[in-house]
Structure formats: C-alpha cells, structure tokens
C-alpha cells in the first residue's frame, strides 16, 4: 500500500529520471521543466530519508536505494497504463489470448478478423500461432484452435470445421500426373503425421509408394515448398483457396481424405469470460453461415 504522504508526481518524476538517468530528458517526457523534476525527486528523497541518485558532472547514477525502487515503480506504472488502455468508449476492453495453428490462422481467420472486431469491439485480441503443439495453462492462453480428433486431456473441444487433404502442386508437375500411381515418380512432401499419404492412396484405390520427401511441421511451409516446385504436398485444400484460385497451386486429383478437424479448445478448469463467449459465438455463427452459402 502506498504511503499517503508519497506524492504521485514525485514518484513519476523519479521513475522517468531513473530510466533516462537525466532530469532534463525526464522533464521533456513529462512536459515539465528540469528544475521541476529535480524538485520532485529531492522531495521524494526527503520523505523517504534516502538518496536515490548520485549527481554526477555528466548525468545521474542510481544509488542502491534508487536501484531497488526504480523497477518496482516502472512495473507499477506499466500495469496502470495497461489497465487504463482497456477503457474505451465507456466500456472496459477484455483481453482474449488465443493460440491458432498457423494454417487455420492464415487460411481462414486472418481474412475475417475485421468482422470479429466489428462484432465484439470490447475484445482486445492477442493472437499467437503454433504448429499444433500448445500448452493452454503453461502459455496463459484463454483458448486455442488446433487440428486433430478433439481429444486433448483436460480440455473442452468444439469442432469448427473439417479439413480434408488432397495433393497439391504447381501446374508443371500436375501435367505429369494422369493417375494416382504417377505420384510415385515425384517427391511427396509430408507432415509429421506419417499416416496421411497411405490413407490418401487407400482412398484413391492405388498402392502407396515409399514416402521419402521432406518432412514439414506446418502445412503453410509445405504449401510454399509445393508452390516453388519442390514436390507434391498433401494439404487441407479448403484453407488454400487463394493459392488454388490464383493458380499458384493445382489440385490434380479430386480424391480427398479426412484425417481430422479444426477445433476450438479451452481448459475445463478455465472460467468462461465474456470475450471467450463472444469469440466462440462469432466463430460458430460465421462458419455456419459460410457452410450454408451457395
């Protein structure tokens, strides 16, 4: 608890001076004179009964007491500023920290983020990306969007959308592929989920050749490698519509295989917040509307 005889202006003057090690620069930051800063700091030293700075010919140096006080004040003012920043338009903005697997973030979420902001202006969204490996508790996340079967220990999971996989490559490579068996003649790019290509070949009714292509931890990098001619990638085509429409990638075969879905997940022990509810509602409403569109 702050002692009642500690003036806030003096604490602010000291904190700024400690960062700049200059009364002049602290005065410029706080829009007061160098003399006013010096007076505030001297008053604070008198109240505390300690010397906070050593006055040097060319600037200032913190004493041991000043070094102990400066970081505590810096953190306190930073937290006050962060809290005040949450107030906007007469409403407290609520921070929502969401981790999103990169493919879903780029392929679906980012083009629609402005719509979410318009639908929930009170949410201060913090967006992190990951490669499907996430620790909700350890990373301090409110929720995460990830790919899989929906079974993650200690979490609730809401299915958002399926993500069927199909081979994708550049036009030059696609022209050499008349039937699935022709894929044995080109590099097959793969993810760390080793069953994907065998499952696709089974769905296509063709034998699976040895898969020795480069292993990627993200569909985004795999797609970019395919777009640069490194081979054929097995990709969730629904999330690479822009590349397919632009012709950067081609889908040579119509066969797809469903190996999982994208899920919104959160800890079962996590209290639900208004921001979490708003984000979930917007996701489900938007996806449902798009699924029903012509």
C-alpha positions in Angstrom: 0.0 0.0 0.0 1.4 3.4 -1.0 2.1 5.7 1.9 -0.3 8.6 1.8 2.5 11.2 2.1 4.2 10.0 -1.1 3.2 12.4 -3.9 2.4 10.7 -7.2 4.1 13.4 -9.2 7.3 12.8 -7.3 7.2 9.1 -7.9 6.6 9.6 -11.6 9.4 12.1 -11.8 11.8 9.6 -10.2 10.7 6.8 -12.4 11.3 8.8 -15.6 14.6 10.1 -14.3 15.7 6.6 -13.4 15.0 5.4 -17.0 16.8 8.3 -18.7 19.4 8.9 -16.0 18.7 12.6 -16.7 16.4 15.2 -15.2 16.4 17.1 -18.5 15.1 14.1 -20.5 12.6 13.2 -17.8 11.3 16.7 -17.9 10.9 16.5 -21.7 9.0 13.2 -21.4 6.6 14.6 -18.7 6.3 18.1 -20.3 7.8 19.9 -17.2 11.0 21.7 -16.6 14.2 20.1 -15.5 14.0 22.2 -12.3 10.5 20.8 -11.5 11.8 17.2 -12.0 14.8 17.9 -9.7 12.5 19.4 -7.1 10.1 16.4 -7.1 13.0 13.9 -6.8 14.5 15.9 -3.9 11.2 16.0 -2.1 10.8 12.2 -2.5 14.3 11.7 -1.1 13.5 13.8 1.9 10.2 11.9 2.5 12.0 8.5 2.2 15.1 9.6 4.1 17.4 8.2 1.5 19.4 9.4 -1.5 18.1 8.0 -4.8 20.6 9.4 -7.2 24.2 10.4 -7.2 24.5 13.7 -9.0 27.5 13.4 -11.4 29.1 16.1 -13.6 27.5 14.4 -16.7 24.2 13.0 -15.6 22.9 10.8 -12.8 23.6 7.4 -11.3 21.2 5.4 -9.2 22.2 4.6 -5.6 21.5 1.2 -4.2 18.2 2.5 -2.8 17.3 4.0 -6.2 18.1 0.7 -8.0 15.7 -1.1 -5.6 12.9 1.4 -6.1 13.1 2.0 -9.9 12.0 -1.4 -11.2 9.0 -1.6 -8.8 7.8 1.8 -9.9 8.4 1.0 -13.6 6.3 -2.1 -13.3 3.5 -0.4 -11.3 3.2 2.5 -13.9 3.2 0.0 -16.7 0.4 -2.0 -15.2 -1.6 1.1 -14.5 -1.2 2.2 -18.1 -2.2 -1.2 -19.4 -5.3 -1.2 -17.3 -6.3 2.3 -18.4 -5.8 1.3 -22.0 -8.6 -1.3 -21.6 -11.1 1.5 -21.1 -12.6 2.6 -24.4 -15.9 4.2 -25.3 -17.2 3.8 -21.7 -16.5 0.1 -21.7 -13.7 -2.0 -20.3 -11.9 -3.9 -23.0 -11.3 -7.5 -22.2 -8.1 -9.2 -23.2 -8.5 -12.5 -25.1 -5.4 -14.6 -25.8 -5.9 -17.2 -28.5 -3.3 -19.6 -30.0 -4.2 -20.7 -33.5 -2.5 -23.3 -35.7 -0.8 -21.3 -38.5 -2.7 -22.9 -41.4 -6.1 -22.0 -40.0 -4.9 -18.5 -39.0 -3.7 -17.6 -42.5 -6.2 -19.7 -44.5 -9.4 -18.7 -42.6 -9.1 -16.5 -39.6 -7.0 -13.5 -40.7 -9.2 -12.6 -43.7 -12.1 -12.4 -41.3 -10.6 -10.7 -38.3 -12.0 -7.3 -39.1 -15.5 -8.8 -38.9 -14.8 -10.2 -35.5 -13.5 -6.8 -34.3 -16.7 -5.2 -35.5 -18.9 -7.8 -33.8 -17.0 -7.6 -30.5 -15.3 -4.2 -30.1 -14.8 -4.8 -26.4 -12.4 -7.7 -27.0 -8.7 -6.9 -27.0 -7.5 -9.9 -29.1 -4.0 -11.3 -28.6 -3.2 -13.8 -31.4 -0.4 -16.3 -31.2 0.4 -19.0 -33.8 1.6 -22.5 -33.3 2.3 -25.7 -35.2 -0.4 -27.7 -33.4 1.6 -28.1 -30.2 0.2 -25.9 -27.5 0.1 -25.7 -23.7 -3.0 -23.8 -22.7 -2.1 -23.5 -19.0 1.7 -23.0 -19.4 1.3 -20.3 -22.0 -1.5 -18.5 -20.2 -4.0 -18.9 -23.1 -7.7 -18.4 -22.9 -8.3 -20.8 -25.8 -6.6 -22.4 -28.8 -7.6 -23.6 -32.2 -5.8 -26.8 -33.2 -6.1 -29.7 -35.6 -6.9 -33.2 -34.6 -9.6 -35.5 -33.3 -10.8 -33.3 -30.5 -9.4 -35.5 -27.7 -6.9 -33.4 -25.6 -6.5 -34.2 -21.9 -8.2 -31.7 -19.6 -9.8 -29.6 -22.3 -13.2 -28.9 -23.8 -13.3 -29.0 -27.6 -15.8 -27.6 -30.0 -15.5 -28.8 -33.6 -15.2 -25.9 -36.1 -14.6 -27.4 -39.5 -13.3 -30.5 -41.3 -10.1 -30.2 -43.3 -9.9 -32.9 -46.0 -6.5 -33.4 -47.5 -5.7 -33.6 -51.2 -2.4 -33.5 -53.2 -1.4 -30.0 -54.4 1.4 -28.9 -56.6 2.4 -26.5 -59.4 0.9 -26.8 -62.9 4.1 -28.1 -64.4 4.1 -31.1 -62.0 0.4 -31.6 -62.3 0.7 -32.1 -66.0 2.7 -35.2 -65.4 0.1 -36.7 -63.1 -2.6 -38.6 -65.0 -3.5 -41.2 -62.3 -2.6 -41.6 -58.6 0.1 -44.1 -59.4 2.0 -41.4 -61.2 2.7 -39.7 -57.8 5.3 -42.4 -57.2 7.5 -40.5 -59.8 7.6 -37.2 -57.9 8.7 -36.1 -54.4 5.9 -36.4 -52.0 6.1 -33.7 -49.3 4.9 -34.9 -45.9 3.9 -33.8 -42.4 4.9 -35.4 -39.1 1.7 -37.4 -39.3 3.0 -40.4 -41.2 -0.4 -42.0 -41.9 -1.7 -39.2 -44.2 -0.2 -40.3 -47.5 -1.1 -44.0 -47.0 -4.7 -43.0 -46.1 -5.0 -40.8 -49.2 -3.7 -43.6 -51.5 -6.1 -46.0 -49.9 -9.0 -43.6 -50.6 -7.7 -43.2 -54.2 -7.6 -47.0 -54.7 -3.9 -47.0 -55.5 -0.8 -48.6 -53.9 1.2 -46.2 -51.6 4.8 -45.8 -52.8 7.7 -45.3 -50.3 7.3 -41.7 -48.9 10.7 -40.1 -48.6 10.0 -36.5 -49.2 10.9 -33.6 -46.9 9.0 -33.5 -43.6 7.3 -30.3 -42.6 5.9 -29.2 -39.3 3.4 -26.8 -40.9 1.1 -27.0 -43.9 2.0 -23.4 -44.6 5.6 -24.2 -45.3 4.7 -27.4 -47.1 2.4 -25.4 -49.4 5.1 -22.9 -50.1 7.5 -25.6 -50.9 5.0 -27.2 -53.3 4.3 -23.8 -54.9 8.1 -23.4 -55.6 8.2 -26.8 -57.3 9.7 -28.9 -54.5 7.1 -31.7 -54.9 3.5 -32.5 -54.2 2.1 -31.6 -50.8 -0.9 -33.2 -49.1 -2.8 -30.1 -48.0 -6.2 -29.1 -46.5 -7.5 -27.6 -49.7 -10.3 -25.6 -48.0 -7.6 -23.4 -46.4 -5.6 -22.8 -49.6 -8.4 -21.5 -51.8 -6.5 -18.3 -52.6 -3.4 -20.2 -53.8 -5.6 -22.5 -55.9 -7.7 -19.6 -57.3 -4.5 -17.7 -58.3 -3.0 -20.8 -59.9 0.0 -20.9 -57.6 -1.2 -24.4 -56.6 -3.2 -27.0 -58.6 -5.2 -29.9 -57.2 -4.6 -32.7 -59.8 -6.9 -35.2 -58.2 -10.4 -34.8 -56.8 -9.9 -37.5 -54.1 -9.7 -36.2 -50.6 -9.1 -37.9 -47.2 -10.4 -36.7 -43.9 -7.7 -37.1 -41.2 -9.1 -34.6 -38.6 -10.8 -31.3 -38.0 -10.1 -27.9 -36.6 -11.3 -27.4 -33.0 -11.7 -24.6 -30.6 -10.3 -25.8 -27.3 -10.1 -24.4 -23.7 -9.2 -25.8 -20.3 -12.1 -27.5 -18.4 -10.9 -25.6 -15.3 -10.9 -22.3 -17.2 -13.6 -19.8 -16.1 -15.6 -18.7 -19.1 -15.3 -15.0 -19.9 -17.4 -12.6 -22.0 -14.6 -12.4 -24.5 -14.3 -16.2 -24.8 -18.1 -16.4 -25.3 -18.0 -13.7 -28.0 -15.2 -15.3 -29.9 -16.8 -18.8 -29.8 -20.2 -17.4 -30.9 -18.6 -15.4 -33.8 -16.7 -18.5 -35.0 -19.7 -20.8 -34.9 -22.0 -18.3 -36.5 -19.6 -17.3 -39.3 -18.7 -20.9 -40.1 -22.4 -22.0 -40.2 -23.3 -19.1 -42.4 -20.5 -19.9 -44.8 -21.3 -23.6 -44.9 -24.9 -22.7 -45.9 -23.9 -20.2 -48.5 -24.2 -21.2 -52.2 
